[in-house]
Amino acid sequence: MAEFWKSLPGWVRNVVVPIVVLIVLWNVLWAVLSLVGAIVAFAVKALIVVGIAAAVVILVKKAAKS
């Protein structure tokens, strides 16, 4: 691998490879952030559904007592 790296022209090693690495890192970063955002959004929606369900149960119990 070291021989292959040394056989590349200097402009490829100094310009092209860092740009490709930055593009790959940018895509990985956005994929991770999107995954975290999706998990947070799912958790918020689940909490809303659980809260609504709890309110319904409380209201049904109060209505049943009356």
SERO-4910 file (N, C-alpha, C, O; in steps of 0.05 Angstrom, whole numbers):
BEGIN
 pado doro    nc1    nc2    nc3   cac1   cac2   cac3    cc1    cc2    cc3    oc1    oc2    oc3
  Met    A     16    -24      0      0      0      0     17     25      0     11     45    -13
  Ala    A     39     24     15     58     47     16     69     52    -12     73     76    -19
  Glu    A     75     31    -27     86     35    -54     65     48    -72     71     66    -88
  Phe    A     40     39    -69     19     51    -85     16     81    -78     12     98    -96
  Trp    A     16     87    -53     13    115    -44     36    132    -55     31    154    -65
  Lys    A     60    122    -54     83    137    -64     83    139    -94     95    158   -106
  Ser    A     70    121   -108     69    122   -137     49    142   -147     49    150   -171
  Leu    A     31    152   -130     11    172   -138     25    199   -142     44    205   -128
  Pro    A     16    214   -162     27    241   -165     22    258   -140      2    253   -126
  Gly    A     38    278   -136     36    295   -112      9    310   -111     -2    313    -89
  Trp    A     -1    319   -134    -27    333   -133    -50    315   -125    -70    324   -114
  Val    A    -47    289   -131    -69    271   -123    -67    267    -93    -88    267    -80
  Arg    A    -43    263    -83    -40    259    -54    -48    284    -38    -59    281    -16
  Asn    A    -42    307    -48    -46    332    -33    -72    345    -38    -81    362    -21
  Val    A    -86    339    -60   -111    353    -67   -134    334    -68   -154    337    -54
  Val    A   -132    313    -85   -155    296    -91   -162    279    -67   -185    277    -59
  Val    A   -143    266    -54   -148    248    -32   -161    263     -8   -180    253      3
  Pro    A   -150    287      0   -164    301     22   -193    309     15   -210    308     33
  Ile    A   -198    317    -10   -225    324    -18   -243    300    -16   -266    302     -6
  Val    A   -234    278    -26   -251    253    -25   -256    245      5   -278    238     12
  Val    A   -235    247     21   -239    241     50   -259    260     63   -275    251     79
  Leu    A   -257    286     57   -276    305     68   -305    299     59   -324    301     75
  Ile    A   -309    292     34   -335    285     24   -346    260     38   -370    260     46
  Val    A   -330    240     41   -338    216     55   -345    222     84   -366    213     94
  Leu    A   -328    237     98   -334    244    126   -359    261    128   -374    257    147
  Trp    A   -364    279    109   -388    296    110   -413    278    107   -432    282    122
  Asn    A   -412    259     89   -435    241     85   -439    223    110   -462    219    117
  Val    A   -418    214    122   -421    197    146   -432    214    169   -449    205    183
  Leu    A   -423    239    172   -433    257    192   -462    261    189   -477    260    208
  Trp    A   -471    267    165   -500    273    160   -516    247    164   -539    249    173
  Ala    A   -505    224    157   -520    199    162   -524    195    192   -546    187    200
  Val    A   -503    200    208   -506    196    237   -525    217    249   -542    210    265
  Leu    A   -523    242    240   -541    262    250   -570    256    242   -589    261    258
  Ser    A   -574    246    218   -601    239    209   -612    216    226   -636    216    233
  Leu    A   -596    197    232   -604    174    248   -612    183    276   -632    175    287
  Val    A   -595    200    288   -601    211    315   -627    227    314   -644    225    332
  Gly    A   -630    244    294   -655    260    291   -679    242    288   -700    248    300
  Ala    A   -677    221    273   -700    203    270   -707    189    296   -730    186    303
  Ile    A   -687    181    311   -692    168    337   -705    187    356   -723    180    371
  Val    A   -695    212    357   -707    232    375   -736    238    366   -754    240    384
  Ala    A   -741    241    341   -768    246    331   -787    223    338   -809    227    346
  Phe    A   -777    198    335   -793    175    343   -799    175    373   -822    169    381
  Ala    A   -779    182    389   -783    182    418   -804    204    426   -821    199    443
  Val    A   -803    227    413   -822    248    419   -850    239    411   -869    243    426
  Lys    A   -853    228    387   -879    218    379   -890    196    397   -913    196    404
  Ala    A   -872    178    406   -881    157    424   -890    169    451   -910    160    462
  Leu    A   -876    189    461   -884    202    486   -911    216    483   -927    215    502
  Ile    A   -915    228    460   -941    241    456   -964    221    455   -985    225    467
  Val    A   -959    198    442   -980    177    441   -985    166    468  -1008    162    476
  Val    A   -964    161    484   -968    151    511   -982    171    528   -999    163    544
  Gly    A   -976    197    526   -990    217    541  -1020    219    534  -1037    221    551
  Ile    A  -1026    217    508  -1054    218    500  -1068    193    510  -1091    195    520
  Ala    A  -1055    170    508  -1068    145    518  -1073    147    548  -1093    138    558
  Ala    A  -1054    158    563  -1058    161    592  -1081    180    598  -1097    174    616
  Ala    A  -1083    201    583  -1105    220    587  -1132    206    582  -1151    210    596
  Val    A  -1133    190    561  -1158    176    554  -1165    156    576  -1188    155    584
  Val    A  -1146    142    586  -1151    123    607  -1162    137    632  -1181    128    645
  Ile    A  -1149    159    639  -1159    174    663  -1187    184    659  -1204    183    677
  Leu    A  -1193    195    635  -1220    205    629  -1240    183    629  -1263    186    639
  Val    A  -1233    159    619  -1252    137    618  -1257    127    647  -1280    121    653
  Lys    A  -1237    126    664  -1241    118    692  -1258    138    706  -1276    130    722
  Lys    A  -1254    164    702  -1271    184    715  -1300    181    705  -1319    184    721
  Ala    A  -1303    176    679  -1331    174    668  -1344    149    679  -1369    149    683
  Ala    A  -1329    128    684  -1341    103    694  -1350    106    722  -1369     93    731
  Lys    A  -1336    123    738  -1344    127    766  -1370    143    768  -1385    139    787
  Ser    A  -1375    160    749  -1398    178    751  -1424    163    746  -1445    175    747
***
